[in-house]
Amino acid sequence: MMKASKQHTNSKTQIISKLIFKLGFLPTRAKHIEINHHFVRDHVQKGIIDLQFISTNEQLSDIFTEPLVEERFHYLRELLGMILIE
């Protein structure tokens, strides 16, 4: 399990601090990202969520979000366990 480095955490804190200073408030989107980050981190630490690396070639969500060539579409469809019914 990977932990955030101190440098990464500090740079993130610096970015948020600069946003607050420059804008006078923390944008809702940034706050949303911050909350999601903590939610995922906490669940990983508790063992509820197990993060795993998925290679680019096996990103199943591409079938729903990307225009694909026919061969790639068929490959991902097979990985999803879907079959063509004629």
C-alpha positions as a printed NumPy array, in Angstrom:
array([[  0.   ,   0.   ,   0.   ],
       [  1.361,   3.396,  -0.972],
       [  1.32 ,   6.28 ,   1.465],
       [  1.418,   9.926,   0.509],
       [  4.88 ,  11.335,   0.885],
       [  5.396,  14.27 ,   3.2  ],
       [  6.503,  16.355,   0.206],
       [  3.3  ,  15.496,  -1.721],
       [  1.122,  16.355,   1.273],
       [  2.993,  19.628,   1.809],
       [  2.681,  20.646,  -1.855],
       [ -1.043,  19.832,  -1.792],
       [ -1.461,  21.917,   1.341],
       [  0.485,  24.755,  -0.268],
       [ -1.737,  24.668,  -3.364],
       [ -4.899,  24.772,  -1.268],
       [ -3.462,  27.572,   0.867],
       [ -2.62 ,  29.599,  -2.248],
       [ -6.162,  29.068,  -3.601],
       [ -7.705,  30.278,  -0.354],
       [ -5.342,  33.282,  -0.202],
       [ -5.835,  34.241,  -3.85 ],
       [ -9.602,  33.724,  -4.03 ],
       [-10.504,  34.376,  -0.415],
       [-12.271,  31.013,  -0.2  ],
       [-11.781,  27.359,  -1.118],
       [-13.59 ,  26.542,  -4.374],
       [-16.339,  23.953,  -4.018],
       [-14.674,  21.651,  -6.549],
       [-11.359,  21.711,  -4.658],
       [-13.192,  20.993,  -1.423],
       [-14.976,  18.078,  -3.104],
       [-11.642,  16.629,  -4.262],
       [-10.184,  17.07 ,  -0.794],
       [-13.129,  15.229,   0.808],
       [-12.911,  12.393,  -1.744],
       [ -9.165,  12.072,  -1.155],
       [ -9.669,  11.681,   2.59 ],
       [-12.566,   9.272,   2.132],
       [-10.509,   6.957,  -0.099],
       [ -7.375,   7.264,   2.063],
       [ -9.31 ,   6.412,   5.241],
       [-10.972,   3.384,   3.659],
       [ -7.665,   2.11 ,   2.27 ],
       [ -6.075,   2.422,   5.715],
       [ -8.993,   0.519,   7.276],
       [ -8.654,  -2.237,   4.673],
       [-12.154,  -1.631,   3.274],
       [-10.815,  -0.602,  -0.145],
       [ -7.904,  -2.305,  -1.892],
       [ -6.331,  -0.119,  -4.58 ],
       [ -4.833,  -2.041,  -7.475],
       [ -2.999,  -0.923, -10.58 ],
       [ -4.923,  -1.544, -13.819],
       [ -2.946,  -1.241, -17.039],
       [ -4.169,   1.054, -19.783],
       [ -5.049,  -1.937, -21.967],
       [ -7.433,  -3.328, -19.362],
       [ -9.352,  -0.162, -18.438],
       [-12.863,  -1.561, -18.78 ],
       [-14.448,   1.866, -18.438],
       [-13.06 ,   2.725, -21.899],
       [-15.883,   0.698, -23.457],
       [-18.34 ,   3.234, -22.012],
       [-16.312,   6.43 , -22.35 ],
       [-14.024,   6.218, -25.383],
       [-14.541,   5.824, -29.121],
       [-12.914,   2.45 , -29.826],
       [-11.791,   0.537, -32.874],
       [-13.8  ,  -2.643, -33.37 ],
       [-11.082,  -5.035, -32.161],
       [-10.618,  -3.105, -28.892],
       [-14.374,  -2.979, -28.345],
       [-14.652,  -6.76 , -28.778],
       [-11.692,  -7.349, -26.436],
       [-13.172,  -5.183, -23.657],
       [-16.63 ,  -6.645, -24.182],
       [-15.142, -10.1  , -23.67 ],
       [-13.349,  -8.985, -20.485],
       [-16.695,  -7.748, -19.161],
       [-18.194, -11.175, -19.835],
       [-20.726,  -9.79 , -22.301],
       [-21.821, -11.81 , -25.293],
       [-23.461, -10.791, -28.555],
       [-27.01 , -12.118, -28.878],
       [-28.277, -12.266, -32.421]])
